[in-house]
Amino acid sequence: MRSIRFSVIIAAAALTLAPCWRAVHAQLPSTWRAEQLQALDKSDAIMKRAQSRKDLLAQYQVMRQAYSADGGAAFRAIFGQYMSWYQSFMGDYQDAERAFSIEQKPLADDNPSPLAQPGWHALPALSYIPARAKAYRAVFLNEAHNIALTRTLTVRLLKPLREEGFNVFAVETLYASDIAALNKRGYPTAASGFYTREPIYAEMVRTALKLGYKVVAYEADANHTGDAREAQQAENLWKILKADPHARIVVNAGYAHIQKVGEFLGAQSMAEHFVKDSGIIPLSVEQTILIPHMDHDLDHPDYTAIISALHPEQPVVFVNKDGTPWSLRPGYDISVIFPDEQFVQGRPTWAGLWGARVPFAVSGDVCANHYPCMVAARYADEGDDAIPADRMVLDPVPLMTVGNIKVTTSTSSTPLEQLYLRPGHRYRLSVSDEDGHVIGNSIIKVTAESATASALGSLSRDPGATPCAVAAGHPRSACQSPMTQP
């Protein structure tokens, strides 16, 4: 809980969140901070109560009820982050963005936009970053903990970085207690870490293990906070490299932990400590600033201009004629610009991991009138304890709405929703209610043809239930009977 608590963003007067919180900045900063700290204690207590429930959906139901019961601005600003984490865990990425987003303001030390300078051109991030990394022993990549979009490129970068000789993957959220078992097991479980409960994060760790990386934890001890936490994280990373002169490391961290220079909470960042301790200069890749928001008023102005000019369909970076990359902020080597978001049936297309996964359509009938219900797809060769490759909650009628943040797990009335899965793989598709009771399950095989998926075998289910899954583009009538071979 300690590492999660210190991942919470305390919104100072200089930090602007989603529009619904902007009015609170009229308060004295000291009063606003005090209210947030109280809200932090309350939020921790609610999450502890929620975690006493076994099933993830049941945990979220506890949290959504607590969120609805307290309309205080400070509580909503803090607990909105907790809500957002859990919404991402359940694959509800759209509402995760609504619940907590940070406005990306231009800062005085921002570098000029590459659009305003001659000689800069955009390249695919997926090809440029591994090529740039050849000269480095360490690559640092960051993420926004509640925005799974900021993990998608990292998942795809792991393979080309492995081909360049990187062999250790260090993950901030992992629990040291599960590391040995995780590397042997080959996939993350709820015991592996906190943010790894989100399916794309789990896919990131799973992908690293399949590629032959040694996966390690580097979080500081529970009694280390502030600068001491940053210093011990850096020390833990340096120990790995000292112990193995052939080790080359890819590091995943949150937000500004990877900045190599600049102001960092009145102290030094993990990356600054790492450079000081080791003398190794990492390649620092920023992925949290030039991203889209549900409310485009929160986008950085340079992001808006770049998207308007280029309309990229993949993450891009800017490079000058000498091959030097552009970074928006000092302290980073490369800024990644993500495409604008597209949502299909309430889910973002970036969940396809930039072409690595395809949509698999699932009918709302799988819930058998047990709403909300959770649909999860696990790799067929992994255990029931595995974090799913993807999951979503089907809930056609929002149970409640709070302001303009929908405290629900689906905003779509369509009978079809879609998971994003890798073609050529078999998955176990399971459906459960909010108490974790299994409603139905089946084996599916995902194919690449026309970005659709095929279902194999019959669906076993509780008596009286009529769930099914269908391939994208198949007729709605296909869901009137149990799943069969198409």
Sequence and secondary structure as in RCSB ss.txt:
>XXXX:A:sequence
MRSIRFSVIIAAAALTLAPCWRAVHAQLPSTWRAEQLQALDKSDAIMKRAQSRKDLLAQYQVMRQAYSADGGAAF
RAIFGQYMSWYQSFMGDYQDAERAFSIEQKPLADDNPSPLAQPGWHALPALSYIPARAKAYRAVFLNEAHNIALT
RTLTVRLLKPLREEGFNVFAVETLYASDIAALNKRGYPTAASGFYTREPIYAEMVRTALKLGYKVVAYEADANHT
GDAREAQQAENLWKILKADPHARIVVNAGYAHIQKVGEFLGAQSMAEHFVKDSGIIPLSVEQTILIPHMDHDLDH
PDYTAIISALHPEQPVVFVNKDGTPWSLRPGYDISVIFPDEQFVQGRPTWAGLWGARVPFAVSGDVCANHYPCMV
AARYADEGDDAIPADRMVLDPVPLMTVGNIKVTTSTSSTPLEQLYLRPGHRYRLSVSDEDGHVIGNSIIKVTAES
ATASALGSLSRDPGATPCAVAAGHPRSACQSPMTQP
>XXXX:A:secstr
 HHHHTTS    TT  BSGGGGGGGGS HHHHHHHHHHHHHHHHHHHHHHTTSSSHHHHHHHHHHHHHH   HHH
HHHHHHHHHHHHHHTT HHHHHHH  B     TT    GGGSTT EEEEHHHHHHHHHTT SEEEEEE TT THH
HHHHHHHHHHHHHTT  EEEETTB GGGHHHHHHH S BTTTBSGGGSHHHHHHHHHHHHTT EEEE    TT  
HHHHHHHHHHHHHHHHHH TT  EEEEEEGGGG SSS BTTB  HHHHHHHHH    EEEE SSS   SSGGGS 
HHHHHHHHHH  SS EEEE TTS B  SSTT SEE B     EETTEEGGGGTTTT EEEEEEGGGGTT SSEEE
EEEETTS TTB  SEEEEE SS S EETTEE SS    SSEEEEEE TT EEEEEEEETT  EEEEEEEEE  GG
G EEEEEEEEE TT    B  TTS GGGGSSS    
